[in-house]
């Protein structure tokens, strides 16, 4: 699909959910935030996205610190299998391993890259907490799905960062683009 059509026309978006902080909810029995319930559908219901068809795949619902190599491979495989069938792909992911997954997706597509924007997003604070960055980051990712060129991106905190070279800056609570490492 042409970039012009993606920006103005109907958008066929694949939303892949993997869990992460964005989807953590308070478990009163355990007395802590956990990945138990999904919240992405509730978030989408609050947005007006009439010219966007959102197909959703729930791969997992876990903290990214608990992701295994098999989990990362499942994410990469899903993107590889589906990128030609969609105008854009947004992956909701935990921020602790988001950069690692983005690098793996980028490497899997070398040298040509995906046929559409593949956007990873998440949140530093769960959606159900006050002052969460969850809704902002999801909304920015949906906008980015129309505006960004094909490639692998991290979209969070009013930034669109292209892989390779995206890293989490835990001290600042955001992501940055670092110089690409030489091989």
Backbone torsions as a table, in degrees:
resi	resn	phi	psi	omega
1	UNK	NA	142.9	-179.1
2	UNK	-72.7	152.6	178.4
3	UNK	-61.5	-36.1	179.0
4	UNK	-61.2	-42.5	178.5
5	UNK	-65.3	-39.6	-179.9
6	UNK	-62.7	-36.9	-177.3
7	UNK	-75.4	-32.4	-172.6
8	UNK	-114.9	-28.5	-173.7
9	UNK	-93.2	-163.3	179.0
10	UNK	-71.5	137.5	-176.7
11	UNK	-115.0	129.5	176.2
12	UNK	-100.6	101.6	-172.6
13	UNK	-108.0	136.7	170.7
14	UNK	-102.9	123.5	177.3
15	UNK	-109.0	115.9	-179.2
16	UNK	-106.0	122.3	179.5
17	UNK	-107.7	137.9	-179.7
18	UNK	-126.2	-2.8	-178.0
19	UNK	104.6	-131.2	-178.8
20	UNK	87.8	179.2	-178.0
21	UNK	-58.9	-36.3	-178.2
22	UNK	-53.4	-33.5	-176.8
23	UNK	-102.8	8.2	178.0
24	UNK	-72.0	139.6	176.5
25	UNK	-128.9	159.2	-178.1
26	UNK	-78.2	124.1	176.2
27	UNK	-99.9	104.1	-175.6
28	UNK	-64.7	-32.1	179.3
29	UNK	-65.5	-44.8	-179.3
30	UNK	-85.1	-19.4	180.0
31	UNK	73.5	30.0	179.7
32	UNK	-156.0	166.6	174.7
33	UNK	-76.7	133.9	-179.0
34	UNK	-145.4	161.2	172.6
35	UNK	-87.6	88.8	-179.1
36	UNK	-119.9	-54.0	-179.4
37	UNK	-101.8	152.5	174.1
38	UNK	-91.8	143.9	179.6
39	UNK	-122.5	-6.4	-175.1
40	UNK	-59.2	-41.3	179.3
41	UNK	-61.6	-39.4	177.4
42	UNK	-64.2	-38.9	178.6
43	UNK	-65.3	-45.7	-179.5
44	UNK	-62.0	-35.4	179.5
45	UNK	-62.2	-23.4	-179.1
46	UNK	-85.1	-5.8	-177.3
47	UNK	-105.9	149.0	174.1
48	UNK	-98.8	104.2	-178.9
49	UNK	-132.8	61.3	-173.0
50	UNK	-66.4	-27.7	-178.0
51	UNK	-100.6	30.5	-179.4
52	UNK	-134.1	121.3	171.6
53	UNK	-91.7	119.1	-178.5
54	UNK	-107.3	114.1	171.1
55	UNK	-97.1	141.3	-174.3
56	UNK	-124.8	135.4	172.7
57	UNK	-121.8	124.0	175.3
58	UNK	-98.4	103.1	179.2
59	UNK	-79.4	-39.7	-178.1
60	UNK	-166.2	171.8	175.0
61	UNK	-141.3	80.7	-176.5
62	UNK	-143.3	159.8	172.7
63	UNK	-63.9	134.6	-176.3
64	UNK	-64.9	-21.3	174.8
65	UNK	-63.8	-20.9	-179.9
66	UNK	-98.1	4.9	179.0
67	UNK	-69.8	141.1	177.5
68	UNK	-100.6	172.2	174.7
69	UNK	-58.5	-37.6	178.9
70	UNK	-64.4	-36.6	177.0
71	UNK	-64.0	-45.4	178.4
72	UNK	-62.0	-41.3	178.9
73	UNK	-64.2	-36.9	178.5
74	UNK	-64.9	-38.6	177.8
75	UNK	-65.4	-49.0	179.7
76	UNK	-59.7	-45.4	-179.4
77	UNK	-61.6	-41.2	178.8
78	UNK	-61.5	-45.0	179.5
79	UNK	-65.4	-44.8	-180.0
80	UNK	-59.8	-40.5	-177.0
81	UNK	-74.9	-25.9	-169.5
82	UNK	-114.3	-9.3	-170.9
83	UNK	-63.6	-28.8	-180.0
84	UNK	-79.4	-15.6	-177.4
85	UNK	-93.0	-3.3	-175.4
86	UNK	-134.3	156.3	177.3
87	UNK	-78.3	-24.3	178.7
88	UNK	-163.4	156.8	176.1
89	UNK	-128.6	129.9	173.3
90	UNK	-115.5	128.6	178.8
91	UNK	-112.2	118.5	175.7
92	UNK	-88.4	122.4	-165.4
93	UNK	-143.8	152.8	172.0
94	UNK	-66.7	144.1	-174.5
95	UNK	-75.8	-22.3	-177.9
96	UNK	-65.4	-31.6	-179.3
97	UNK	-120.0	10.1	-178.5
98	UNK	-57.8	-45.3	-178.5
99	UNK	-64.7	-38.8	178.7
100	UNK	-62.7	-45.9	179.1
101	UNK	-64.2	-42.2	177.8
102	UNK	-59.0	-42.6	178.1
103	UNK	-63.3	-40.9	179.6
104	UNK	-64.5	-40.9	177.6
105	UNK	-65.4	-45.5	178.6
106	UNK	-56.7	-47.7	-179.3
107	UNK	-62.7	-37.3	-178.9
108	UNK	-64.4	-27.5	-177.6
109	UNK	-96.8	-1.9	-179.2
110	UNK	-63.3	140.7	6.6
111	UNK	-96.2	-10.4	-169.7
112	UNK	-87.3	-27.2	-177.8
113	UNK	84.1	167.2	179.7
114	UNK	-70.6	162.3	-178.8
115	UNK	-81.3	-4.9	-178.7
116	UNK	-145.5	168.0	173.8
117	UNK	-66.5	133.4	173.5
118	UNK	-116.2	113.8	-170.2
119	UNK	-115.8	125.8	173.4
120	UNK	-101.4	135.4	178.1
121	UNK	-145.7	166.2	179.5
122	UNK	-170.9	-155.6	-179.8
123	UNK	-151.9	149.8	175.6
124	UNK	-84.2	-23.2	177.8
125	UNK	-129.5	139.6	-179.0
126	UNK	-56.9	149.5	-179.8
127	UNK	-56.0	-37.2	-174.4
128	UNK	-79.3	-2.7	177.0
129	UNK	-94.1	153.0	173.8
130	UNK	-63.8	153.2	178.6
131	UNK	58.4	29.1	176.5
132	UNK	-76.4	146.3	174.5
133	UNK	-91.4	4.6	-173.2
134	UNK	-60.9	-53.2	-176.4
135	UNK	-65.8	-40.3	177.8
136	UNK	-59.2	-47.8	-176.2
137	UNK	-68.2	-39.3	176.8
138	UNK	-64.2	-45.4	179.8
139	UNK	-61.5	-46.2	178.5
140	UNK	-60.3	-35.5	178.7
141	UNK	-68.0	-38.5	177.6
142	UNK	-66.4	-40.1	175.5
143	UNK	-64.1	-44.9	178.6
144	UNK	-59.4	-30.8	179.7
145	UNK	-62.9	-23.9	176.2
146	UNK	-89.2	-33.0	-167.9
147	UNK	-101.7	-27.1	-175.5
148	UNK	-81.0	148.5	177.3
149	UNK	-75.5	162.3	175.9
150	UNK	-54.7	138.9	-177.8
151	UNK	153.9	-176.6	178.8
152	UNK	-108.7	128.1	-171.2
153	UNK	-132.6	151.9	164.5
154	UNK	-110.5	126.2	179.8
155	UNK	-123.9	109.3	179.9
156	UNK	-156.9	148.5	169.9
157	UNK	54.6	45.6	175.7
158	UNK	66.1	28.7	178.5
159	UNK	-135.6	144.3	169.4
160	UNK	-119.3	111.7	-175.6
161	UNK	-114.4	128.0	-176.3
162	UNK	-91.9	135.4	173.7
163	UNK	-78.6	148.9	9.3
164	UNK	-85.4	169.0	172.4
165	UNK	97.3	15.2	177.0
166	UNK	-89.2	133.9	178.6
167	UNK	-134.9	154.8	175.0
168	UNK	-87.6	130.7	174.7
169	UNK	-105.3	90.6	-175.0
170	UNK	-62.0	-32.6	-178.8
171	UNK	-67.7	-30.4	178.3
172	UNK	-96.1	-12.1	180.0
173	UNK	69.7	37.5	-180.0
174	UNK	-156.3	-170.8	178.5
175	UNK	-116.3	152.4	178.5
176	UNK	-135.8	162.2	173.9
177	UNK	-98.3	123.8	178.9
178	UNK	-103.1	161.9	176.5
179	UNK	-58.3	140.2	179.4
180	UNK	-67.3	131.5	-179.9
181	UNK	-73.6	140.1	176.2
182	UNK	-76.3	148.3	177.9
183	UNK	-97.0	NA	NA
